[in-house]
């Protein structure tokens, strides 16, 4: 899956789009699929 993370520090200049493993939900967890998100 794709994820946004902060490379160093905070702010838009430090956001990096990368790849990560899909998390596995536990017995009392729910995994949601997001199709869209926005950053303000």
SEVEXKE-422525 format. One record per residue: x, y, z of N, C-alpha, C in turn; residue in three letters; chain. Coordinates in Angstrom, 2 decimals, always signed. Each point is the difference from the previous one (the first is absolute). Layout:
# residues N
roro nxx X nyy Y nzz Z caxx X cayy Y cazz Z cxx X cyy Y czz Z res ALA chain A
...
# end
This chain:
# residues 40
roro nxx +0.83 nyy -1.16 nzz +0.00 caxx -0.83 cayy +1.16 cazz +0.00 cxx +0.88 cyy +1.23 czz +0.00 res UNK chain A
roro nxx -0.56 nyy +1.13 nzz -0.41 caxx +0.74 cayy +1.25 cazz +0.02 cxx -0.27 cyy +0.74 czz +1.30 res UNK chain A
roro nxx +0.99 nyy +0.72 nzz +0.49 caxx -0.19 cayy +0.78 cazz +1.21 cxx +0.79 cyy +1.28 czz -0.08 res UNK chain A
roro nxx -0.55 nyy +1.05 nzz +0.58 caxx +0.71 cayy +1.26 cazz +0.14 cxx +0.70 cyy -0.02 czz +1.35 res UNK chain A
roro nxx +1.25 nyy +0.42 nzz +0.04 caxx +0.73 cayy +0.08 cazz +1.26 cxx +0.91 cyy +1.22 czz -0.02 res UNK chain A
roro nxx +0.41 nyy +0.42 nzz +1.18 caxx +0.92 cayy +1.13 cazz +0.13 cxx +1.42 cyy -0.53 czz -0.04 res UNK chain A
roro nxx +0.81 nyy +0.53 nzz -0.92 caxx +1.38 cayy -0.43 cazz -0.14 cxx +0.84 cyy +0.55 czz +1.15 res UNK chain A
roro nxx -0.01 nyy +1.30 nzz +0.16 caxx +0.69 cayy +0.66 cazz +1.12 cxx -0.82 cyy +1.21 czz +0.38 res UNK chain A
roro nxx -0.28 nyy +0.16 nzz +1.26 caxx -0.77 cayy +1.16 cazz +0.44 cxx -1.45 cyy -0.10 czz -0.41 res UNK chain A
roro nxx -0.66 nyy +1.16 nzz -0.03 caxx -1.42 cayy +0.07 cazz -0.34 cxx -0.22 cyy +1.01 czz -1.11 res UNK chain A
roro nxx -1.19 nyy +0.01 nzz -0.56 caxx -0.34 cayy +0.94 cazz -1.06 cxx -0.06 cyy -0.70 czz -1.35 res UNK chain A
roro nxx -0.64 nyy +0.68 nzz -0.95 caxx -0.17 cayy -0.58 cazz -1.34 cxx +1.31 cyy -0.31 czz -0.69 res UNK chain A
roro nxx +1.04 nyy +0.76 nzz +0.28 caxx +1.29 cayy -0.21 cazz -0.67 cxx +0.63 cyy -1.34 czz +0.39 res UNK chain A
roro nxx -0.39 nyy -0.56 nzz +1.12 caxx +0.60 cayy -1.24 cazz +0.49 cxx -0.87 cyy -1.24 czz -0.25 res UNK chain A
roro nxx -1.16 nyy +0.17 nzz -0.64 caxx -0.86 cayy -1.14 cazz -0.29 cxx +0.56 cyy -0.81 czz -1.17 res UNK chain A
roro nxx +0.02 nyy -1.32 nzz +0.17 caxx +0.52 cayy -0.90 cazz -1.03 cxx -1.02 cyy -1.13 czz -0.20 res UNK chain A
roro nxx -0.33 nyy -0.28 nzz -1.26 caxx -0.90 cayy -1.11 cazz -0.32 cxx +0.84 cyy -1.25 czz -0.19 res UNK chain A
roro nxx -0.30 nyy -1.05 nzz +0.77 caxx +0.77 cayy -1.23 cazz -0.07 cxx -0.89 cyy -1.23 czz +0.05 res UNK chain A
roro nxx +0.61 nyy -1.15 nzz +0.01 caxx -0.71 cayy -1.28 cazz +0.06 cxx +0.15 cyy -0.60 czz +1.39 res UNK chain A
roro nxx -1.03 nyy -0.73 nzz +0.43 caxx +0.02 cayy -0.68 cazz +1.29 cxx -0.80 cyy -1.29 czz -0.11 res UNK chain A
roro nxx +0.27 nyy -0.93 nzz +0.89 caxx -0.77 cayy -1.25 cazz +0.03 cxx -1.42 cyy +0.29 czz +0.46 res UNK chain A
roro nxx -0.96 nyy -0.75 nzz -0.53 caxx -1.38 cayy +0.15 cazz +0.43 cxx -0.13 cyy -0.59 czz +1.40 res UNK chain A
roro nxx -0.52 nyy +0.77 nzz +0.95 caxx -0.11 cayy -0.51 cazz +1.37 cxx -1.04 cyy -1.12 czz +0.10 res UNK chain A
roro nxx +0.22 nyy -0.90 nzz +0.92 caxx -0.95 cayy -1.08 cazz +0.24 cxx -0.80 cyy +0.33 czz +1.25 res UNK chain A
roro nxx -1.31 nyy +0.07 nzz -0.12 caxx -0.81 cayy +0.31 cazz +1.18 cxx -0.03 cyy -1.16 czz +0.98 res UNK chain A
roro nxx -0.07 nyy +0.33 nzz +1.28 caxx -0.13 cayy -1.00 cazz +1.05 cxx -1.45 cyy -0.45 czz +0.10 res UNK chain A
roro nxx -0.30 nyy -0.87 nzz +0.95 caxx -1.36 cayy -0.54 cazz +0.13 cxx -1.05 cyy +1.05 czz +0.33 res UNK chain A
roro nxx +0.39 nyy +1.12 nzz +0.59 caxx -0.98 cayy +1.04 cazz +0.35 cxx +0.24 cyy +1.29 czz -0.78 res UNK chain A
roro nxx +0.74 nyy -0.07 nzz -1.10 caxx +0.32 cayy +1.16 cazz -0.82 cxx -0.76 cyy -0.04 czz -1.32 res UNK chain A
roro nxx -0.03 nyy +1.14 nzz -0.68 caxx -0.63 cayy +0.12 cazz -1.31 cxx +1.00 cyy +0.66 czz -0.94 res UNK chain A
roro nxx +0.16 nyy -0.53 nzz -1.21 caxx +0.87 cayy +0.58 cazz -1.01 cxx -0.88 cyy +0.70 czz -1.03 res UNK chain A
roro nxx +0.20 nyy +1.30 nzz -0.20 caxx -0.79 cayy +0.79 cazz -0.94 cxx +0.82 cyy +0.31 czz -1.24 res UNK chain A
roro nxx -0.64 nyy +0.01 nzz -1.16 caxx +0.65 cayy +0.40 cazz -1.24 cxx -0.38 cyy +1.45 czz -0.29 res UNK chain A
roro nxx +1.02 nyy +0.85 nzz -0.14 caxx -0.25 cayy +1.41 cazz -0.31 cxx +0.20 cyy +0.20 czz -1.49 res UNK chain A
roro nxx -0.94 nyy +0.65 nzz -0.63 caxx +0.09 cayy +0.28 cazz -1.44 cxx +0.43 cyy +1.42 czz -0.27 res UNK chain A
roro nxx -0.18 nyy +0.88 nzz +0.97 caxx +0.38 cayy +1.41 cazz -0.20 cxx +0.28 cyy +0.63 czz +1.35 res UNK chain A
roro nxx +0.88 nyy +0.97 nzz -0.01 caxx +0.31 cayy +0.79 cazz +1.20 cxx +0.48 cyy +1.37 czz -0.46 res UNK chain A
roro nxx -0.07 nyy +0.96 nzz +0.88 caxx +0.49 cayy +1.33 cazz -0.35 cxx +0.84 cyy +0.56 czz +1.14 res UNK chain A
roro nxx +0.93 nyy +0.84 nzz -0.36 caxx +0.84 cayy +0.70 cazz +0.97 cxx -0.27 cyy +1.48 czz -0.13 res UNK chain A
roro nxx -0.29 nyy +0.64 nzz +1.09 caxx -0.25 cayy +1.44 cazz -0.01 cxx +1.16 cyy +0.73 czz +0.63 res UNK chain A
# end
